[in-house]
């Protein structure tokens, strides 16, 4: 279910109407059910992995914290996990379909007025294939083994139990993520590596469906158990509360990657719904959809016309690369804005995930502004545990490269993502090596003469422009369909011929109007130093802004909702 689809609009209206009628306990249970419906809309089989991940980290959190799982909770988790495998994988729900009575009406026969009916092929529904049976049997065996191992684990010394528990949760989460996202990538890469050596290798390529958002909710679950292990948070004792933390539908598929210390209190305490919060949430939804539908989808037409073409000129590559920089920003930050807006309407504040990243002057500043939830996750759970900057310059560069390489691989199972991660790590290292360590001067800091330092302002603008060029080249690596295309486009950019002729497809009218409006809006936002500057505008001006955003959004709306880029990660 896409945020930019009519189905989500209806879904959210129903959720909000029910939400207003219920108390806190009822709200949370309804949100949990709605979140499973939202995720199962893509593929009902995905729900099994979500339940499995939730059950695993809930139990590991209790083992890492108090060291005991109450018998009732163990029974509940065991039954729910087995039921999930039966209901979501073993049973073939394609046997259930909606039947339109019009399909059975004779020509000329008047309509009966019926909306239709549900037809069930019971034989197909309860006759699973070997994979469905294997998953069910494997789940039953795993649950049985986990219950057998429970008592030996709880009888261990506390420190040893905690070490075993953290390795168990990290290993299990990375195994699930690695199998569904990276199995074919590594197998195919290994086979291609051996081919030049004359070693015959038959590649074992599995037709594995990548579950939507698995990278996001896996990292969110892992952050919880790691924080419990470090003693930063207490283990969550309520299965319902923890399940809602993992599955809350605005963040489930593409983040932000929330932390339990920030998110859980907002889910377990009564929410206050007021007009101010609702209007701010609605503006975030409007602005996010404007970014996605009017700008990102329009730019996608131009970008794809170059990257999918067999050849390109210098101007094509430059325009498509810059276009993709704005496309991916508007696509991803647009999703985050909608997610934050939906949550805010429900009385829940999510973390800021994008903070004007293209105004950054250095790569380190960029990663405090771009995909903040992922960059902070990599910092806290990878870079700092590797040693951070504590082991000298050489160790720092090594840790930066490892972190960014794995961050690139997190984005997708392809070598261009690995190359993009290596590039990001390299420019982080180079900036650290060649730029002063002093804190960047505040642009508004007075000069000794008393006024604003014009030279410093010009330097900041040039630094921002230069780093934006470096960022755009990185996005070319990210968007390229193959390493061969990376090499070809790099050659065109650096060695020419610098052909200014272009065959790039023109963006839609919504994009032509929307992109300048977005740039102007963010420049004003940056100058004002607050994301709420628009609320200080006179009411007529603010109303005109809302109307203009809505007009361009409607202009850019197409018949079919397009998927967000980060759903593939």
N, C-alpha and C positions, 0 to 999 in steps of 0.2 A: 504494500500500500504506500504510494508515493505522496509526499506532502503536497505536491502540485497536481493532485488528481481530484476529481469530483467525489470519489469514494472516501477519501480522507476528510473532505469537508463535511460529508454526511456523518461519518464516523465520529468526528470530533464534536459536532453539534449534539449528538446523542450522549456522548461521554460527558460533556459539560452540563447538559440538562440533568442527568442522573447525579452528577457530582454535587450540584447545588442542593439536592434533596436529601443527601446522606450525611451521617455523622462521620467522624474521622475513621473509625474502623470500617464502616461501609464504603467510604471513599477509597481507602487503600485496597480493599478487596475488589472493588469494581475496577480500579486502575490496573490491578494485577491481571484480572480477566481480560480487560481491554488490551493490555500489552501483549498477552499471548495471542489474542485475535489479530492484532496488528502484525505481529511477526509471522504467524501462520498463514497470513494472506498470501505471502510469496510462495511458500511450499510448506505444507503441514509437517513434513518430515523434519524441517529445521527445528521444530519445537522439542524434539527428542534431545538434540544436542544442547539446547538451552536449559532444559530440565537437568540433564546430566551435569553440565558445568555448574549450575546452581547448587545441586545436591553435593557435588564433590567439594566445592569451596566452603559451603556452609559447614559441613562436617569437619573439614580440615581446620577451619577457623576455631571451632570448639576444642579440637585436640591441641591446637597451638595456644589457646587461651586457658580456660579452666581445666582442660585435660580430660574432660568427661563429656559424653553425649548422653543425655537422659534416654532411657529405654523407649519411651513413647516417641521421642523425636527420631531415634534410629529406625523404629518401625515405620513411622510416617515417611521418612526419606526413602526407605527400601521399597515400600509399596508404590509410592509415586513414581520412582524411577522405573520400576518394572512396568507399571501401567503406561507410562509415557512410551516405552519401547513398543508395547502392544498396540496402543491406540494410534501412534503417530508414524510408525514404521511398518509394523507387521501387517496391519489391516490395510487393504488397498482402497483408499477413499475415492479413487477414480470411478469406482463402481456406483457412487452416489452422484446423481446429476439432476439438474433442473429441467423439467419437460414443459415446453410451451404447448398448450392445447391446440394452437393454430397449426402445428405440424401434423395433426391428425384430422383436421377438418376437411371435409370434401369441398371441392370447388363450388362456390355459391352458397354454402351452408353458413348461416348467420353465426356470429361469435356468441359463445355461451356466457361471456362475462367473467370467466375464471382467469385468475392470474397465472395459473400453472400449478404444477405439483412436483414433488420430489420423487424420483424413481430410484430404487435401490436394487442392484443386481447382487443378491445375497450370496450367491455362489462365488462370485468374484471377490466380494468384500472379505469373506472369511477363508479364502484360498490363497494364502500368501506365497510369494516366490521364495527361493532358497535364501536370498539376502535378508528378507524380512524375518524368516525363521531364525537365521543365524544371529541377527541382532538381538532378538528376544532371548535366545538361549544364552548368548554371550552376556547379556545384561543380568539375567538370573544368576549365572555363574559368578559374575563380578560382584554382585550384591552379596551373595552367599559367602564369597571369599573375604569381602570387606568386613562382614560381621564376625567371621572367624578370627580375623586379625585384630579386631577391636580390643579384645582383652589383653593380648600380648603387648599391644601398643600402649595401652593405658597403664600397664604395670611397669613400663620402663621408667628409668630415672627422668626427671622433668626435662633436663637439657637435651638428653638423647632423644626423647619423644618429640621435642620441638624440632630438632634437626631432621628427624625422619619425616615429620609432618610437613615441613616446608619443602623438602625435596620431593615428597609425594605430590603436593599440590602444584609445584612448578613443573615437575616432570609430566604429570598428567595433562595439565593445560597446554603445555608446549607440544605434547604428542598429538593431541586433538587438532591444534592449530596447524602443526606441521604436516599431518596427514592430509587434511582437507585442502590446505593451501599450497603446500610445497612438494608433495610426493612426486607428482608428474614432472615438476621442474627439475628436481635433482636427478631423477632417474633418466630423463631425456638428456640432460646435460652430461651425465656420466657416460651414456651411450655414445654421444657425439664426440666426447673426449677420446674414447678408445678406438673410434673408427679409423683415424689416420694411422694408428699403430698396427692396423690389420687384424685387430681382435674382433671377431664376430660377436656382436652383442644384440640380442633381441630385446628391444626396449619394452618394458612392462608398463604400458600406458593404461591407467585406469580412468574410466569415465566418472570422475568424481565431481559432484556439484559443489561449488563453493558456497557455503551458507552465508546469507547476507549478514554483514556486520560482525562476523566471528572474531576478527582482529580487535574490534572495539570492546565487545563484552568480555573477551578473554583477558585483555589487559585490565579492564575494570575489576574483574574478579580477582586477578592475581594481585592487584594493588591492595585489595582488602586483606588477603591472607598474609602478604608480606608486612603490612602495617601491624597486624596482630602479632606476628612473629617478633617484630622489632619493639613491641610494647607501646606503639603510638596510639592505638585504639583498642578498645575492648572487643572481644568476640560478640557477634550479634546472636542473641539466644532465640529470637523469634524467626522461624523459617519464613513466615509470610513477609516480615519486614525485609529480610535479606533478599528474598526473591524479587520484591518490588524494586529494591536498590539496583539489582542486576538488569531487570527487564523493563524498567520505566520507559514507555514507548517513545517519548521525544528523543531520548539519547541512545536508544537500543542499537540502531543500525549504523549511525555515523557520528556518534559522540555528541557533545564533549565526553571525554573519558573522565568520569567523576570519581572522586575519592569518598570513601565511606564516612570519613570524619566531617566532610563538608555536606554530603548529600543526605545521610541518614537522619540527622536531626530535623531536616525539612520534611521528611516523610512521616516521622513519628510524633510530631507535635501539630496541634490544630493550626490550620491555615486560615489566614484572614483574607477574605476576598473584598476588594474595594474598587471603586471606579478608577482611581489613579492607576492602580496596578493593572487593571483590565485594559485601559487605554494604551498604556505603555506596551503591554503584551501584544495588543492588536497592531500597534505600529511596527513592532519587530516582525510580526508575521507578514504584514504588508511589504515591508522593506526587504525581507528575505525572499519573498516570492518575486518581487521586482528584480532583485539581483539575478535570481535563477532564470525566470521565464523571459524577462525582457532583455537582459544583458547576456548572461551565460549561454542560453540556448541560441541566441542570435549570433554571437561570436563563434559558436560551434560550427555553424554552416561555413563560415570563412576559413576557420582553422582546418576543418576536415577536408576542404577542397584542395588544400596544399599537401597536408601530411598523407592523404590517401592517393595523391597523384603520382604517376611514375617519374616525373621530373619537376623541377622548380627553379625559378630564377632567384637572384640575390634578394630582390624586393619581396618575392613571395615568402622566402624563409624568414626575413625580418618581420614582415607584417604578421605572418602566422604565429611566430614565436611570441611577439608582444601580445597578439590577440589571445593566445593560449594563457599567458600570464594573467590576463584579466578574466578569461573564461573560468579557469580553475579557482581563482579567488572568489569570483561571484557565485560560482556553483557551490563551493564548499562553505564559504562564510554565509551564503544565503540559506543553506540547510541549517546551519547553526543558529542563525537569527530566527528562523521559523521554530526550531526546537526550543530555544529560549523563550520565544513569545508564547508558544503553546503552554509551556510550563508556568510562565508568569501569570497567564490567565487563570491557571489552576492554583495560583498562590505559592508556587515553588520557584525559587531563584536558582538558575544554573550558572556555572562559572562562565566567564568571558573566554571565548576560544580564539577570537581574532581581534586584534587591536591595531588597525591601520598599518599592516605589515610593510606596505610599499613606501612608507615614510622612513624606513630603517636606514641607518648610515653604515652599519657593520653587520656581519653575519650573526654575531652574538646577540645584537639587538633584534635582528629579524626573528630569531628563534624564541625571543620573549614576546613576540607579537603574532607569529604565525602558528596555528594549530597548537595553542599554548598547552592544552591538556596532554597532547602526545609529547611535546618537547620537555615538559616538566616531568612526565612519566619516565622518559629515557634518562633524564638527568638524575632523578631520585633512585631509580631501580636498576640502572645500568652504569652510567658514567661515574657516579660517586662510589658505588661498590667496587668498581674497577680500580679506584684510587683517585679519581678526579684529577686535580692539579697538585696533589700532595707529594708526588714522587719525583719532582723535577720536570724540566721542560720536555725531555724525551718521552717520559711516561705520560705526560699530559697530551702530547701529540698522538701517541699510540691510543690512549683512551678516547680521544675525540674521534679518531678514524674508526675505531671499533664501534663506537656508539652510532655514528652516522651511517656506517655501512649496514648495520643491523636495522637502523631506522629506515634506510632505503629499501631493504628487503621486506620490512614490515608492510610497505605499500603494495607490494605485488611480487609474484613469482616470475620475474623476468630479469634478464641481465641489464636492461636499461635502467631499472630501478636501483640495482646494485651500483651501477655507474653513477647514477644521480646521487646516491648516498655518499659514494667516494668523493665526488666533486664537492658536495657540501662540507664534508670533513676536511678536504684540502683547503678550501677557502677559509674555513675557521682557523686552521693551523697557520696559513699564510698571514691572515690579518693579525693573529696573535704574535707572529714573529716580527712583522714589519711595522706595526702601529704602536704608538705609545700606550703604556698601561694606565695612564691617568684617566680619570673619569671624564667622559666627553663634556665639554662646557655646555652649560645651559644656554639655549639660544637667546633667552631673554635676560641673561646676566649683564648688568651694565658694564661698560668699558671703563678704564681708569679716567677717561675724559668726561664720563658722566652719561653719555648716550648709549645707544645700543651699538654693539660692535658689528659694523657692516661687513668687515672682512670675515669675521667668524660666521656670519649668516651666509655669505657667499660660499665659504668653504663647506658649510653644512649642506647647502643645496647641491654643490658639486659632488660631495661624498654620497649623498642620497642618489643622485643620478647615476654615478658610476656603479654603485652597488646594485641599482635596479638593472643595469645592463648585465652584470654578473648573474643576477637572479634569473633574468630572462633566458640566458644561455642554459642555466640549469633546468628550466622548464622545457627547453627543447629536448634535452636528454630524457626528461620524464615522459614527454608526449611521443617521442619517436617510436615507430613500430618495430624497429630492429636496430641492432648495432651497426649494420651496414648503412642505414639511413642516418644515424648519428655521424658516422664518418663522412658521408656525402654532404650533409648539411653543414658540418663544420668546415669542410673544404670550401664550400660555396661562400660561407660567411667570411672566411679569412683570405682566400686567394682569388675570389671572383670567378668569372668576370662580374663586375658590379652592375649588373643589368637592372635598371630601374623599371623595366617593363614588368607588369604583373598580370597574372590571370586569376588571382584570388577571387573567390565568390564574394559578392557584396553582402554585408550583413542586412538584416531586415530593418525596416523603419524604426521598430521598437529599439533595436540595438543602437542605431544611429542617434536616436534621441536619449536613450537611457544611459549610455556610457558617459557622455559629457556631464549629465546630471549627477551621476554617481561620483565622478571625480570632483566636481564642484562641491558636492555635499561633504565629501571626506576632507577636502582641503579646509572647509569652514570648520569642520569638526576638530581637525588637528590644530587649527589656529585658536579655536576657543578653548581647547584643552579639556573638553568634556564631551561625552557621547550623548548628552541630553541637551545640547545647545539649542536644538530645534524647538524645545519646549519654552524657551525664552522669546521666541519670535512672536510678533503680534498675531492675534487670532486670525485675522484675514490672510496673512502670509502663510501661517501654519496650515490653514484650511486649503489654501491654493496648492501648497506642497503635497498634502495628502491626495488631493484631487488629481494632480499631475502624475504622481506615482501610480495611482490606480488606473488612470487613463492609459499610460504607457504599458502597464502590466496587462490590461485587457487587450491592447493592441498586439502584444507579443504572444498572447495565448493561442495555442494550436489545438487541434482536435485530440491529439494523443499526448499524454504527459510523458516527458522524457526523464530518464533515470539520472540521479545525481552521480557524479564521477566517483566519489569516494565510496559508493555502495559496493564497488568491486574489491575494496580492500577489507 
